[in-house]
Amino acid sequence: MLSEWSVACSADDPVLVVPWSDPSDPTGNRHFIDLRENPYDLDHLAEVEQYPPLMHALRALNAPRSPVFTAKCDAWPLDQDELEDLRLNLDVLVEEAPDGFASYIDILWRERSIFGSFHQQEQLLHRLTRRAEAIDQPYAMLDCVLRPALVDLTGPQEGFSLSLYVKALGHDRQRAEENWASALEAVVALLRSRDPAFA
């Protein structure tokens, strides 16, 4: 699996604020759901109803023994520009993989010392992306972005979040989704690993 990471922490980059709500949503349904405290609230997320692999990922990442928890997510079929970029990155021909699928999950480290440390998260990202490269998924890519975060659940804390983008190609939409699901499962397994770096 191709695996890369970058930093988006300049003054112009967005900050992940938790809890959050979407002011453009008239129903008020788009808002932060703490799946650690309320795991059954997964049932209220339209994305997971549509894409069960995303539900499994969220369940695993918010489980009691997970070192992280999630703040936001989405999944979508890739548009033409996204497809071209991914094929270029993976060095795949159009005829080989005309379809693609992707998701992102914003995660935060539960351990306060890690959450607040750019240096520690940078080291974890080095390790995560290096280990992800060994995953046998030639049609998939992991793209991680380190971002500033402000969390106010039990008092305000400033730190950093990680956006995990998992993207995959396939010879049709179904195969692209299967490749994405398999890659996402493998990345989640790395994050949940018993490796001391992710504890």
NUBA-415396 format. One record per residue (C-alpha): x, y, z. Coordinates in Angstrom, 1 decimal, always signed. Layout:
NUBA-415396
R      u      v      w
R      X      Y      Z
...
//
This chain:
NUBA-415396
R      u      v      w
R   +0.0   +0.0   +0.0
R   +1.3   +3.4   -0.8
R   +1.5   +5.4   +2.4
R   +2.2   +9.1   +2.9
R   +1.7  +11.8   +5.5
R   +1.8  +15.5   +5.7
R   +1.3  +18.4   +8.1
R   -1.4  +21.1   +7.8
R   -0.7  +23.3  +10.8
R   -0.2  +26.7   +9.3
R   -2.3  +29.7  +10.4
R   -4.5  +29.3   +7.3
R   -5.2  +25.6   +7.9
R   -8.5  +24.6   +9.6
R   -8.6  +23.4  +13.2
R  -10.6  +20.4  +14.2
R  -12.9  +21.5  +17.0
R  -14.6  +18.8  +19.2
R  -17.5  +18.9  +19.8
R  -18.6  +20.3  +16.5
R  -21.9  +20.8  +14.7
R  -22.6  +21.7  +11.0
R  -24.4  +25.1  +10.9
R  -25.4  +24.4   +7.2
R  -27.4  +21.3   +8.2
R  -31.0  +22.4   +8.9
R  -31.9  +19.1  +10.5
R  -29.2  +19.5  +13.2
R  -28.2  +15.8  +12.6
R  -24.6  +16.5  +11.6
R  -22.7  +17.0  +14.8
R  -20.1  +15.3  +17.0
R  -21.1  +12.0  +18.4
R  -18.9  +10.5  +21.1
R  -18.9   +6.9  +20.1
R  -16.8   +5.9  +23.2
R  -19.7   +7.0  +25.5
R  -22.5   +6.1  +23.1
R  -21.5   +3.3  +20.8
R  -25.1   +2.6  +19.8
R  -25.2   +6.1  +18.2
R  -23.5   +4.5  +15.3
R  -27.0   +3.7  +14.1
R  -27.7   +7.4  +13.6
R  -24.8   +7.9  +11.1
R  -26.0   +7.8   +7.5
R  -22.5   +7.0   +6.3
R  -22.2   +3.8   +8.2
R  -25.6   +2.6   +7.1
R  -24.5   +3.0   +3.5
R  -21.0   +1.7   +4.0
R  -20.7   -1.1   +6.6
R  -16.9   -1.2   +6.5
R  -16.9   +2.3   +7.9
R  -19.1   +1.2  +10.7
R  -16.7   -1.6  +11.6
R  -13.8   +0.9  +11.5
R  -15.6   +3.4  +13.8
R  -16.6   +0.6  +16.2
R  -13.0   -0.6  +16.5
R  -11.4   +2.8  +16.8
R  -13.8   +3.9  +19.6
R  -13.7   +0.6  +21.5
R  -12.5   +0.7  +25.1
R   -9.0   -0.6  +24.4
R   -8.4   +1.6  +21.4
R   -5.7   +4.3  +21.8
R   -7.7   +6.8  +19.8
R  -11.3   +8.0  +19.3
R  -13.0   +9.4  +16.2
R  -14.4  +12.9  +15.6
R  -15.6  +13.0  +12.0
R  -15.9  +10.7   +9.0
R  -17.2  +10.4   +5.4
R  -17.0   +8.0   +2.5
R  -17.5   +8.6   -1.2
R  -16.9   +7.4   -4.8
R  -13.9   +9.3   -6.3
R  -14.6  +11.9   -8.9
R  -12.6  +12.1  -12.1
R   -9.9  +14.5  -10.7
R   -9.5  +12.3   -7.6
R   -9.3   +9.2   -9.8
R   -6.6  +10.7  -12.0
R   -4.5  +11.8   -9.0
R   -4.8   +8.4   -7.3
R   -3.9   +6.5  -10.5
R   -0.9   +8.7  -11.0
R   +0.2   +8.1   -7.4
R   -0.3   +4.3   -7.7
R   +1.1   +4.2  -11.3
R   -2.1   +2.4  -12.5
R   -3.6   +2.7  -16.0
R   -7.1   +3.9  -16.6
R   -8.1   +0.6  -18.2
R   -6.8   -1.3  -15.2
R   -8.8   +0.7  -12.7
R  -11.5   +3.0  -14.0
R  -13.3   +3.3  -10.6
R  -12.3   +4.4   -7.1
R  -13.6   +4.9   -3.6
R  -12.3   +6.7   -0.5
R  -13.0   +7.7   +3.1
R  -11.6   +9.8   +5.8
R  -11.8   +9.5   +9.5
R  -10.5  +12.2  +11.9
R   -9.0  +10.6  +15.0
R   -7.6  +11.9  +18.3
R   -5.3  +10.2  +20.7
R   -6.8   +9.5  +24.0
R   -3.6   +9.8  +25.9
R   -3.3  +13.5  +26.8
R   +0.5  +13.6  +26.5
R   +0.3  +12.2  +23.0
R   -2.6  +14.4  +22.0
R   -0.8  +17.6  +23.0
R   +2.6  +16.6  +21.5
R   +3.4  +17.4  +17.9
R   +6.7  +15.6  +18.2
R   +5.2  +12.3  +19.5
R   +2.5  +12.3  +16.9
R   +5.1  +12.9  +14.2
R   +7.0   +9.9  +15.4
R   +3.8   +7.8  +15.5
R   +3.0   +8.9  +11.9
R   +6.4   +7.9  +10.7
R   +5.9   +4.4  +12.3
R   +2.3   +4.1  +11.1
R   +3.0   +5.0   +7.4
R   +6.1   +2.8   +7.4
R   +4.2   -0.2   +8.6
R   +1.3   +0.5   +6.3
R   +3.6   +0.2   +3.3
R   +3.9   -3.5   +4.1
R   +0.2   -4.0   +3.6
R   -0.4   -6.0   +0.4
R   -2.8   -3.5   -1.2
R   -1.3   -2.4   -4.5
R   -4.5   -0.6   -5.5
R   -4.9   +1.4   -2.2
R   -3.3   +4.4   -0.6
R   -3.2   +5.7   +3.0
R   -2.8   +9.5   +3.2
R   -2.4  +10.9   +6.7
R   -2.7  +14.6   +7.6
R   -1.6  +16.0  +11.0
R   -3.8  +19.0  +12.0
R   -4.3  +21.2  +15.0
R   -7.2  +20.3  +17.3
R   -9.2  +21.9  +20.1
R  -11.1  +19.4  +22.3
R  -13.5  +20.6  +25.0
R  -15.2  +17.5  +26.4
R  -14.1  +17.7  +30.1
R  -12.3  +21.0  +29.8
R  -10.5  +22.8  +26.9
R   -7.3  +21.1  +25.5
R   -5.2  +22.1  +22.6
R   -3.3  +19.5  +20.6
R   -3.4  +17.6  +17.3
R   -5.6  +15.3  +15.3
R   -5.0  +13.0  +12.5
R   -7.1  +12.7   +9.3
R   -6.8   +9.2   +7.8
R   -7.7   +9.1   +4.1
R   -7.9   +5.6   +2.7
R   -8.4   +5.5   -1.1
R   -8.6   +2.6   -3.5
R   -9.0   +1.8   -7.2
R  -10.8   -1.1   -8.9
R  -11.9   -2.4  -12.3
R  -15.5   -1.5  -11.3
R  -17.2   +0.3   -8.4
R  -17.8   -2.9   -6.4
R  -14.1   -3.9   -6.7
R  -13.0   -0.4   -5.7
R  -15.2   -0.6   -2.6
R  -13.8   -4.1   -1.8
R  -10.2   -2.8   -2.1
R  -11.1   +0.2   +0.0
R  -12.8   -1.9   +2.7
R   -9.8   -4.3   +2.9
R   -7.3   -1.4   +3.1
R   -9.3   +0.4   +5.8
R   -9.6   -2.7   +7.9
R   -5.8   -3.2   +7.7
R   -5.1   +0.4   +8.7
R   -7.4   +0.2  +11.7
R   -5.7   -3.0  +12.7
R   -2.4   -1.2  +12.7
R   -3.8   +1.6  +14.9
R   -5.3   -1.0  +17.3
R   -2.1   -3.0  +17.3
R   -0.5   -4.0  +20.6
R   +2.7   -2.4  +19.4
R   +4.0   -0.1  +22.2
R   +4.1   +2.8  +19.8
R   +0.4   +2.7  +19.5
R   -0.5   +1.9  +23.1
//
